[in-house]
Structure formats: C-alpha cells, structure tokens
C-alpha cells in the first residue's frame, strides 16, 4: 500500500481517496442562534396577537417608571418638608410652621396647612381633623394616579395571549382538515407549538406588570401612612396646646 498525496493505493490496484489534513480536522459548523434571533423568531411565530401584547408591555413599563419617579420624588419632598415642620413645632414656633406649610408644595405641607387654617377659626379637634382629611383626599388621587392601570394591562395581556392561542388552534385544525393523513400529526404539532407562543408571551407580560402594580401600590400605601402619621402629630400639637391664631 502506497500513500500518494491525499490518496492511498493498495496492492491490488484499487485506490481509496482520503481527505487531506485540513479537511479531516474540519467539522461541520453548527449555527448557534443568538438571543436576539431567538426572540425575533419567537415573536414572529406567535402571530398577530403578539403586537398588541408588546404594545401593552411598553405602555405598562412607561407607567411603572413614571409612577416610581413621581412617588420617589414625592416621598423625598415630604420627608424634607416634615423635618422642617417638626423642627418648628418642636421649638414652639407655630407661626413659622404655618408660614412654611403655606408656601411649601409638598403633600404633607398642604395637608397640615388645611389643619392650620381650620385651627384659626375653630379649636375643636374634630373640625381640624376633618380639614386635614380634606387635604389628604385632595392629595391621594395624585399618588394613586395610573397605578391601577398596571393590573388592568396585566389581565388584558393574559387574555390576549389566550385568545391568540385559541385562534391559532382553530387555524391549526382547519389547516389539517384537507391535509394528507400521514402529515396531519406533524402539521398539528407544529401549529400548536406556534399558537402556544402567544399564551407564553401574554404570561411573560402579565406577571411582571402584576408585580409592578403590587410594588407601586405598597410604595403608595407607605407614603399615605406617613402623611396620616404626620397629620395626627400636628393635630395633637394644635389641639393640646391651643395656641393663639397667628396674625
């Protein structure tokens, strides 16, 4: 047996062709799809209902970011204003506290300002308390604004996913009605797999939106509790000391 280049010649005259070294070491390249390609393929195979679900996701994220920024800024303003008000009240300077509450735009200052205004004309605790509750009712809608949309969008996204799956299954069974019996199983399984993408995407959108809603609702509740606590402290200070109204 003789070796000639990339060939091996046997003694009986037959020859066997071998690949050269580079070809022997080369292996078929396996294409590994990137995350972007996987997401695009998943989205495209889901059907038309993927688009409204994606729109709901974008709107929900925008609302969550806006609410987070607003609530964080509101909490910071309330903390700063309350520290100044508490310092003035602790020193017994009610006139300074009233002046600051009137000028400040923080929610806690507006609530306390309502109480101070009522305290000028009435010393009854119930009257001052009702005035502060009125201020709280004015502030509360701004804190809770648009947060409830997240829970609604989560339910809509889930329902759209289920609707897309149902319509996809209807199309799948329709497509195999006239198909070759030998190919029906493959066609049905492929179409069902595609239809399930819509439900999966709806759940992937709905679950985070529900979590965002719960988180923002908790954050709002904490701010409201702090406002109520501050109003009670000021109410006790005003009604217990019964200071003379500021000129």
C-alpha positions in Angstrom: 0.0 0.0 0.0 1.4 3.3 -1.1 0.4 6.8 0.0 0.3 9.4 -2.7 -0.8 12.9 -1.6 -4.3 12.6 -0.4 -4.7 9.1 -1.9 -3.7 5.6 -0.6 -3.1 3.0 -3.4 -3.5 -0.7 -2.4 -1.5 -3.6 -3.9 -4.5 -4.9 -5.9 -4.7 -1.7 -7.8 -7.8 -0.3 -6.1 -7.4 3.1 -4.5 -9.1 4.9 -1.7 -9.3 8.6 -1.6 -8.7 10.3 1.7 -9.2 13.9 2.7 -6.2 15.9 3.4 -5.3 17.0 6.9 -7.3 20.3 6.9 -10.4 18.5 5.6 -10.0 15.7 8.1 -9.9 18.0 11.0 -12.7 20.2 9.8 -16.1 19.6 11.4 -19.5 20.9 10.2 -20.2 24.3 11.7 -23.2 24.4 14.0 -25.2 27.6 13.9 -25.9 28.8 17.4 -28.7 31.4 17.3 -28.2 34.5 19.3 -30.6 35.7 21.9 -31.8 38.4 19.6 -32.5 35.8 16.8 -34.3 33.6 19.3 -36.6 36.5 20.5 -37.3 37.6 16.9 -38.2 34.1 15.9 -40.4 33.6 18.9 -42.2 36.9 18.3 -42.7 36.3 14.6 -44.1 32.8 15.1 -46.6 34.0 17.6 -49.0 35.6 15.2 -50.7 39.0 15.1 -51.7 39.0 18.7 -48.0 39.4 19.7 -48.1 43.1 18.6 -50.9 44.3 20.9 -49.3 42.4 23.8 -46.0 44.1 23.1 -47.7 47.5 23.0 -49.3 46.8 26.4 -45.9 45.8 27.8 -44.3 49.1 26.5 -47.2 51.2 28.0 -47.0 49.3 31.3 -43.3 49.8 31.6 -43.7 53.6 30.9 -46.4 53.9 33.5 -44.3 52.0 36.1 -41.2 54.2 35.5 -43.3 57.4 35.7 -45.0 56.3 38.9 -41.8 55.2 40.5 -40.1 58.6 39.8 -43.2 60.5 41.0 -43.6 58.6 44.2 -39.9 58.7 45.0 -39.8 62.5 44.4 -43.0 62.9 46.5 -41.5 60.9 49.3 -38.3 62.9 49.3 -40.2 66.2 49.3 -42.5 65.1 52.1 -39.5 64.0 54.3 -37.7 67.3 53.8 -40.9 69.4 54.5 -41.8 67.3 57.6 -38.4 67.7 59.1 -38.7 71.5 58.8 -42.2 71.5 60.2 -41.3 69.2 63.0 -38.4 71.4 63.9 -40.6 74.5 64.0 -43.2 72.7 66.1 -40.7 71.3 68.5 -39.4 74.8 69.2 -42.9 76.0 69.8 -42.8 78.4 66.8 -46.2 77.8 65.4 -46.2 80.9 63.2 -43.1 79.7 61.4 -44.6 76.3 60.9 -47.8 77.8 59.5 -45.8 80.1 57.1 -43.7 77.2 55.8 -46.8 74.9 55.3 -48.5 77.7 53.3 -45.5 78.2 51.0 -44.4 74.5 50.6 -45.7 72.4 47.7 -45.1 69.1 49.4 -48.2 66.9 50.1 -47.6 66.8 53.8 -47.4 70.6 53.9 -50.7 71.0 52.1 -52.5 68.6 54.4 -51.1 70.4 57.5 -51.9 73.8 56.0 -55.6 72.8 55.8 -55.4 72.0 59.5 -53.7 75.2 60.4 -56.4 77.2 58.5 -59.2 75.5 60.4 -57.4 75.9 63.7 -57.6 79.7 63.3 -61.4 79.6 63.3 -62.1 76.5 65.4 -60.5 74.9 68.4 -62.5 71.7 68.1 -60.4 68.6 67.4 -63.0 67.2 65.1 -63.0 70.3 62.9 -59.2 70.4 62.5 -59.2 66.6 61.8 -61.8 66.9 59.1 -59.9 69.7 57.5 -56.7 67.6 57.3 -58.7 64.7 55.9 -60.0 67.0 53.2 -56.4 67.8 52.4 -55.5 64.1 52.3 -58.4 63.4 49.9 -57.0 66.1 47.6 -53.5 64.6 47.6 -54.4 60.9 47.5 -55.7 60.7 43.8 -52.4 62.2 42.6 -50.4 59.4 44.5 -52.6 56.6 43.1 -52.9 58.0 39.6 -52.4 55.5 36.8 -51.1 52.7 39.1 -54.3 50.7 38.8 -53.8 50.6 35.0 -50.9 48.1 35.5 -53.3 45.4 37.0 -55.7 46.0 34.1 -53.0 45.8 31.5 -51.7 42.5 33.1 -55.2 40.9 32.7 -55.6 42.2 29.2 -52.2 40.8 28.1 -53.0 37.4 29.6 -56.4 37.3 27.9 -55.0 38.4 24.6 -52.4 35.6 24.9 -55.2 33.0 25.4 -57.3 34.5 22.6 -54.3 34.3 20.3 -53.8 30.6 21.2 -57.4 29.8 20.7 -57.4 31.4 17.2 -54.2 29.7 16.4 -55.6 26.3 17.4 -58.7 26.9 15.2 -56.4 27.7 12.3 -54.3 24.6 13.1 -57.3 22.2 13.0 -58.6 23.9 9.9 -55.3 23.5 8.1 -55.2 19.7 8.7 -58.7 19.2 7.6 -57.6 18.6 4.0 -54.0 17.5 4.7 -52.5 14.1 4.0 -53.4 11.8 6.9 -49.7 10.9 7.2 -48.7 14.5 7.7 -51.6 15.6 10.0 -49.7 14.8 13.2 -46.7 16.9 12.2 -48.8 19.8 10.9 -50.9 19.8 14.1 -47.9 19.7 16.5 -46.1 22.5 14.6 -49.2 24.8 14.6 -49.9 24.1 18.3 -46.4 25.0 19.2 -46.7 28.3 17.4 -50.1 29.0 19.0 -48.7 28.4 22.4 -46.2 31.3 21.9 -49.0 33.8 22.3 -50.0 32.5 25.7 -46.4 32.3 26.8 -45.8 35.9 25.8 -49.0 37.1 27.4 -48.0 35.5 30.7 -44.5 36.9 30.4 -46.0 40.4 30.1 -48.8 39.9 32.6 -46.8 38.6 35.5 -44.2 41.4 35.7 -47.0 44.0 35.3 -48.8 42.5 38.3 -45.6 42.6 40.3 -45.0 46.2 39.4 -48.6 47.0 40.4 -48.2 45.4 43.8 -44.8 47.1 44.4 -46.1 50.6 43.5 -49.3 50.1 45.5 -47.1 49.2 48.5 -45.0 52.3 48.0 -48.1 54.5 47.7 -49.5 53.0 50.9 -46.3 53.7 52.8 -46.5 57.4 51.7 -50.1 57.7 52.7 -49.4 56.1 56.1 -46.6 58.7 56.6 -48.9 61.5 55.7 -51.6 60.3 58.2 -49.0 59.9 60.9 -47.7 63.5 60.3 -51.3 64.9 60.3 -52.1 63.1 63.6 -48.9 64.5 65.3 -49.8 68.1 64.1 -53.4 67.6 65.2 -52.3 66.6 68.7 -49.9 69.5 68.9 -52.5 72.1 67.8 -55.4 70.9 69.8 -53.4 70.2 73.0 -51.6 73.4 73.2 -54.4 75.6 71.8 -52.1 78.4 70.6 -53.4 81.7 69.7 -54.0 82.2 66.0 -51.2 83.9 64.1 -52.0 87.4 62.9 
